[in-house]
Amino acid sequence: MSNWFNEKILLGMNCREYISKHATLLNFMALIILCFSFYAMAYRLIYGLGPATNLSDTYPWGFWISFDILAGIALAAPGLTVGTVVYLFGAKDYKHFARPAILSSLLGYIFAVFALMFDLGRYYRVFYVIGWSWGLNSILFLIAWHFFLYIIICLIEWFPAFFEWLGIEKAKNFFSKLGIWATVFGVIIAGGHQSALGGLFLVAPTKIHPLWYSALLPLFFLISALFAGISMVIIESTISHKVFREQLKTFDRADFDNKTLGLAKALVIILFVYLILKVLDLTHYNNWHYLKSEYGYWYLLEVVGFVLAPALVLINSVKNKKVKLVRFTTFWVVTGVILNRFNVSLIAYNWYIPLQEKYYPTWMEIALSLGVVTLIVLFYRFIVRRMSILS
Amino acid sequence: MNRREFFKRTLTIAGSLLIARNSNASDQPLSVYSTQNKANKKNWEKFEELKETNSQIDESYAVLVDITKCIGCRRCEWACNEWNKNPNRPVKEFEASKDETPSVFDRVRRTHAGEFTVVNRFYSKNKPVYVKKQCMHCAEAACLNACFVDAFKKTPQGAVLYNPSLCVGCRYCMIACPFDIPAYEYYNALTPQITKCTMCFDRITDGKIPACVESCTSDALIFGKRSEMLKLAYNTINKNPERYINHVYGEHEAGGTNWFYISQIPFEKLGFPELDKTPIPAHSKSFLFTVKVLEVVAAAPLVWGAYYMISKNRSKKEGKKDE
């Protein structure tokens, strides 16, 4: 047993070696973030939402929903985008991107739900929505069920790597065969709930600034999740190829750069589809006059500064094959998606109340979320080092 | 101890307990800190009890608020707290606030965990106008449809009731409500509830009228059958067309409500949201329908695609064997 543990969990080292090898500055920083985060979690559980957060009756949803759920789930879309293209449309060239993409989706969803538990007043009842009482007219009901199903789907897609690691050949083959069906339903389920996250705000037509409120909100959320997903694939592969070099037996830099440029092309197309719809939306609701206000400038910053501008830079860098610039721009795009989620759910929400009465998070809210992000990174690293995800 | 002192003292105690609170905390009304709501459970049990006889009720009730008659005595707030066992203070302190400076009326208030109704003061041509705020009891309630565990019910009497034994505490109902009514017990760590006006379901089913209506001494609140209240509203307007604007707020707003307001000045100047006839749930229902249709439609080509991939892989494998 201890042999197995040393071999599988500690990568063939003994406990002391393992710990001393991990005593790095980065790991130490992660530990500090986790300490603050766990303190915030405990404080929230013991004293309640009131003392731990700045949530109020005016702002029932705050940083946790905006960041952990709305932004987090959009960024966890790699599985939807790349997983589908590879397994369903047979884009074999991108196979190297598929397993990491699925792993990041799996971890993204699991930890988003984990973070959500702290936002729910009665977290211990969360299973009610699955099997006890159904609010069939609620968009949140659709999201809850889709999250539940999607985590199962990601697990099925990830199991081949997992059972390969455990050395259980039968289970590995079984789940490999199931993989394609999981992918098919994954497309439906992921598309459904990515759009539903935008749909959540359809019920607040009077509360959300007209520039952000639109019947197209679900579509905007879906499309921006697609480009967030592709950007995340590029970001992740860039980082993993630097950090986990030892895992890659055959690494062809030219090929990898070409694939990145291919992804960037898809990214440009989706960004422009989004932009065209945004213009259509402005025209349909005749909202142009709102652009000449403070909220209008903020809106322009989001759409021009974080969608149009990176799209133009991407066109240029694909043309001139500047792979580094592509990698940088994907960070830009992802920042734009996070900004968009905060805009819809916090800044444009209750837009008519004075600025000093608006919500801002407490340090505990931020610390808890940062801790969850750290956990995702640590788990990702843990799994990548042990299972065949990258090769 | 006057009211302000009482406020201050309790807030200092509360404040010292709450290390992480930001500086806004001192501005918060006391009712924010209220926990252990009793009205929810009581009303829900009553609703369960009456489930069978409820089907015989043919028409819902409504309350008509005549804003021109309200004098801002806040007795309705007091009576509401009293009946629903919310934290309360002597009625004199409520009545005094309209003549005080500074006064609770200095800022526009909303409902909170321990406060199901509030009266706000607005000014029209330098004259004060008092507006009571509470749950509107929508015909097609946004909160009810937003709830993912179906914890709200619209009763045949008109009241929208909340079931605390199902609520998970997601607070989506608060996002959905166009009137900003549902409040939350943020200071209860384990068993927080949504709180809001119950239209005194536990009173009207006993043949009484809601506590606030009973306490109103200026005839600003009248309780009765919904159709009769609507008729009364229009009669009042038509008798004094120079005194009222020709608009009964709540007749059509968000698909109609079980509280009506008539007023001398336009409602948007009194903090009412401008809503059209579309019930709020209609916005989400069309989306849910679209998603379901798209998911079903998308399933067919995707399943076909999966079959295609499987058979392609299989024939490839067989091809390899042949070689």
Interface residues (C-beta under 8 A of the other chain):
Chain A: Y43 L45 I46 Y47 G48 L49 G50 P51 A52 T53 N54 L55 S56 D57 T58 P60 W61 Y87 L88 F89 G90 D119 L120 G121 R122 Y123 R125 V126 Y128 V129 W132 S133 W134 G135 L136 N137 S138 I139 L140 F141 L142 I143 A144 I180 W181 T183 V184 V187 I188 G191 G192 S195 A196 G199 L200 F201 L202 V203 A204 P205 T206 K207 A215 P218 Y349 T362 W363 M364
Chain B: L17 L18 I19 A20 R21 N22 N24 V32 Y33 R110 T111 H112 A113 A142 N145 A146 C147 F148 V149 D150 A151 L166 C167 V168 G169 C170 R171 Y172 M174 I175 A176 P178 D180 P182 A183 Y184 E185 Y186 Y187 N188 A189 L190 T191 P192 P273 E274 L275 I280 P281 H283 S284 K285 F287 L288 V291 L294 E295 A298 A299 L302 V303 G305 A306 M309 I310 K312
